[in-house]
Amino acid sequence: MYAKFWKRVLDLCISAVALLVLSPVLLILILVGAVAMKGNPFFTQLRPGKDEKIFRLIKFRTMTMEKDSSGKLLPDARRLNGYGKFLRASSLDELPELINIFLGQMSLVGPRPLLVEYLPLYNAQQRHRHDVRPGLTGLAQVNGRNLLAWEDRFRMDVEYTKNITLLGDIKILLLTVKNVLKRDGISAEGHATMEPFRGSNKQE
């Protein structure tokens, strides 16, 4: 009953209240971001949601659009400036996703929405991560976040889809707050951002 009905009701109510209460913070981040990023403070990207339905994710931009002499974007580490690092460390870059949650494209808790280009790379078991709405945070995010290997992240994602409870979601949300305050697992070792997923060797 919770997973099929009350979870969405809570997502709708909490995201609406959060957007209203946090509106001054969002306005400040929009203005500061426009200056720090020298333009559009928002980053949007197509991501697969529930049942692999594509939606447009919205976040605050953490990397500049700086390019090299040939017109290609500089590596992530070069474009991730001090302001962007602050947004990621504090997870403030995720706040606009409250809009996605309000619209029903995401949930407060669920597997994180990844890149569309990863869809053909999942094995049969990993595809089950799309049986539910993607989340602002999830089981993998409170158990290592970007420090986890892809196999471990997907295993936790699928585990969550099979065991959705109110108490479980509350626990994940509380652990998320704890991890954000501690700034744990922000990036994978040796990478400014998470290392790209290149496919699984297991065909489960």
RAPE-V760627 format. One record per helix or strand of 3 or more residues. SS is the DSSP state (helix for helix, strand for strand). FROM is the first residue (numbers start at 1). TO is the last residue. Records with the same first field share a line. If there is no record, write none. Layout:
SS->FROM-TO, FROM-TO
//
This chain:
helix->2-21, 23-36, 50-52, 76-79, 82-90, 92-94, 97-102, 116-121, 126-131, 145-147, 150-162, 166-182
strand->42-48, 54-60, 106-109, 134-137
//
